[in-house]
C-alpha cells in the first residue's frame, strides 16, 4: 500500500512509466483527472486550474495570492484520493502538493532533450526549432512556478527519491526499479501515516472552502480539532469566527473545535 508521484517533462515518457506502474501494481493512476474533479467539485473553469499549477505567477498574482485558491482546490481533490491509498499520480505538481506526507515515493523521469524534440515534432508536425523552443519554454515555466510558489526548483534532484533517465534504462526497467524501491518500509502506509493523510485531507477540504473569502488562509487538523491560521485582525471578528466554525463543521460532517492562530507572515 503506497503512493507514488511521478514528475515529468513533456515527451519524457513519464506518462508511460506511470501507467505501466499502476497496471503492474493494480493501483489507481491519475493525472488530469484531478483537475476535472476539482473543476466540478468547486465549480471552477478547468483552464484556470491548469494555469494555477503550470504558469508562473506574475508580480500582481504574487501580491494578491490569486493562484492560491486554485492550488487549494487541486490539493484537496488529490488528498481525497491519497486517503484511498494505492495511487500513482503523474499530474502537475504532485511532489509539491503531497510533500508533507513522509511515505510518498517521489520519482522524477527525465529524457534527452533531442529525443523529446523528435517526439514533439512527430506528434505536432512542427519543425525541430519550434519543438525545441516549445519544450524549453514549458520546462522553464514549470521551474518558475515551483520557485515562486514553493521556493524549490523542479530540476533539483534532492527533492526526489528517484531520478530515472529514459534512454539506456527502458520504460519497463524504470517500472521494475520503482517497484523494487517500494518494498522499503518507509514507503509503506502505516496506521500512523494513514491518520496523517486523513487529517491533511480534512484540513485541505476546509481550506478550499474558506480560501476564496479569506486569502492566504492555512488550516491544520488533528482529529476533531482544527487550527486555522490567518491575519491577526481577523481572529477578533466574532461573526467571522462563527461563520468559519459553521462552515468547517459542515465540511467535516461533525462539530469541530476551531483554534484561531495568527500567521507569522
Buried (B, 14 or more C-beta within 10 A) or exposed (E): BBBBBBBBBBBBBBBBBBBBBBEBBEBBBBBEBBBEBBBEBBEBEEEBBBBBBEBBBEEEBEEEBBBBBBBBBBBBBBBBBBEEBBBBBBBBBBBBBBBEBEBBBBBBBBBEBEBBBBBBBEEEEBEEEEBBBBBEEBBEEBBBBBBBBBEBBBBEEEBBBBBBEBEEEEBEEBBBBBBEBBEEEEBEBEEEBBEBBBBBBBBBBBBBBBBBEBBEBBBBBBEEEBBBBBBEEBBEEEEBBEEBBEBBBEBBEEEBEBEBEEBEE
